[in-house]
Amino acid sequence: MLGAKLGISDYLDRVCQDIRNMDPGQIVAVTDLIEQAYDAGRFVFIIGNGGSGANASHLSEDLSKCTLCDFESQKRLKVLSLTDNASAIMAWGNDEGYDRIFLEQLKNLASPGDLLLAISGSGNSPNILKAVDWANQNGLTTVGITGFSGGKLRSLAHHNLHAPVDDMGIAESLHQVVFHWIIDDLYRRFTAKARGQAAEVALASS
């Protein structure tokens, strides 16, 4: 908890330094993967625990709504945060163990070709690792979104988005900053597609 040791100016300087240490190529690659899922009509699933679970919910909401320029006719991204099904989480957690809460939901919902965004600051959350391992074995594309050293998730997932910072709060904050850029960039990409399709329809009917 760096905020317990640093004054606000030093803390903000540290956050700025850490976000500059992130790899822009990794960020763009995640945007590309989401766009590919959108184009192919595949599902994007998002998982995480605690603050990363809240980030998963926030990212899911933004991907579903804030990538739209036309609420009536635009093609929509299929996206779902598996952190938000409280009854399923409690049932699997209580009856079979908390490490199965995401894995078992994927078994119900996922298909080969879907995309799984797995957020874990430590990279070592058992329920995240089990879900990613199952997804890898069943034809999904996986992205590990991590902090600290990246843990086991960094090598398990097909792709990575890594915030190299040894502080959970800052890692979660950097993830959220990056997610908002991804949303904006996808809005730009999806809007161009929607307007291009509308122009094609208008030309065909003229």
Secondary structure, DSSP 4 states (H G I P E B T S, - for coil): -GGGTS-HHHHHHHHHHHHHTS-HHHHHHHHHHHHHHHHHT-EEEEE-SHHHHHHHHHHHHHHHHTT-S-TTTS---EEEETTS-HHHHHHHHHHT-GGGTTHHHHHHH--TT-EEEEEESSS--HHHHHHHHHHHHTT-EEEEEE-TT-TTHHHHSSEEEE---S-HHHHHHHHHHHHHHHHHHHHHHHHHHHHHHHHHHHHHH-
